[in-house]
Amino acid sequence: MAKTVLQREIDRLHRAEKRFLKKHFHKEPSKLDLLLADKVPEKLESTLIKAFSKAFHIIFSKGTGIIGKTFSQDKLAFDYEVDTLDLDMHGGSWQMNKFKRRAARTGTAHTILSSVTGAALGIIGSPLPDVVIFITLLLRNIYQIAMKYGYEFNNDEERKFILRIIAAAVQDGDDLLNANKDVNQLIRTGLHSDTSVDDEIEKAAGALAHALLLMKFLQNIPVAGAIGGASDFIYMERISDYAVLKYQRRFLVDQLKSGRE
């Protein structure tokens, strides 16, 4: 029996997820990592955790509305409705894949902007303002990806989902595999979880601090810090790629639940 359009899209998603997990499963330390490993101050990771946590709290409490004004939510909502109508009328692979194409373009634009601001602040040796800029751009990116799949972003369940995506995306090894399973389980249950937003903020802040530790240490050093600031580009792209995969999975699961073939 021939596979339906939805089944083919689910197969493509599974292959894309496998490629992501394979690519990021092994994290081999570079020569620079080995050189810096014993030079990082013991308190830096806890300082970074606090900085990332504070950035999330500030943005969720005061900044989400401001971020939402930096892009046209009406246009994104309109585009989603048009794409959905096109999918309902024609139901082909091109129409189904249009959501992913729009979301992927969002990620590309923000990774470029992140690398520029990160490198600029790295040159003057200023890592903590960079944390706020990085989280702002990252959330702005994910908010737009969410809307391109028809999901709102300004409620606690959605915030917890976004934080789970961020925390999972920057891990490696078995931690990555387990975190990915947890995110997929959350999608299957319709985002219902017993954790709080504060709990998920701490997990995401810890994961980011651990992943970016060496590069943020390097960013303390003027001029050489540009290399550390440029690491924002790497992780913005990685998290963006993962967010597209997870919102696409969520979209396809919802299509299945609605009875679409």
Secondary structure, DSSP 8 states (H G I E B T S, - for coil): ----HHHHHHHHHHHHHHHHHHHHH-----HHHHHHTTTS-TTHHHHHHHHHHHHHHHIIIIIHHHHHTTS-HHHHHHHHHHHHHHHHHH--HHHHHHHHHHHHHHHHHHHHHHHHHHHHHHHTT-HHHHHHHHHHHHHHHHHHHHHHTT---SSHHHHHHHHHHHHHHT--HHHHHHHHHHHHHHHHTTS--S--HHHHHHHHHHHHHHHHHHHHHHTTSTTTHHHHHHHHHHHHHHHHHHHHHHHHHHHHHHHHHTT--
